[in-house]
Amino acid sequence: MFLRNHLDEKGAIYPIAIVFFMSALLMLSHSLMLYSIQYKTYDGLENTHRHATILLLIEIEQK
């Protein structure tokens, strides 16, 4: 009932716009969080691989 009374007024678009922008901001922040987690995971794997490669090269040099 409350929403019905305000649909005809010009200011009724503002709550809809706020909900839209808040949901877009939430989706953007969620996507950035997932990307940062993925980046940290791949960076950690790359560092581990690099360290293992260095250890193998040292082992080959010693033989």
Secondary structure, DSSP 8 states (H G I E B T S, - for coil): -HHHHHTTSGGGHHHHHHHHHHHHHHHHHHHHHHHHHHHHHHHHHHHHHHHHHHHHHHHHHH-
